[in-house]
Amino acid sequence: MINLKEIRKSCGYTQKELAKKVGLTQQQYSRYETNTNKITLEMFLKIIKICHLKIKIEKI
């Protein structure tokens, strides 16, 4: 399971800072972290790119 809060903190951003970078309000971004709203793949990839992270996809 992906933890957006851990990803954001590892990049050194506050919710407000990261939300601004991806074009959301802090409240909208917060809903993703709390699983109130489901994050789209497009938004997840934006966050990964901003944080300079790589993802590894494994076959299950």
C-alpha positions, 0 to 999 in steps of 0.5 A: 500500500502506498502512503502519500504522507510518507512520500510527501514527508520524505520529499520535505514538503508540507501538504500546502507546498506539495498541493500547490506544486500539483495544482491542488488546494491543501484541502484537496491534497489532504483528502488523498492522504486520508483516503477520503478521495481516491488519487488518480494515476495521473496525480500520483505520477505528478507527485512522484515526478515532483519528489524525484522518485522512481517506482518499480512495478513487479509482477504478482 
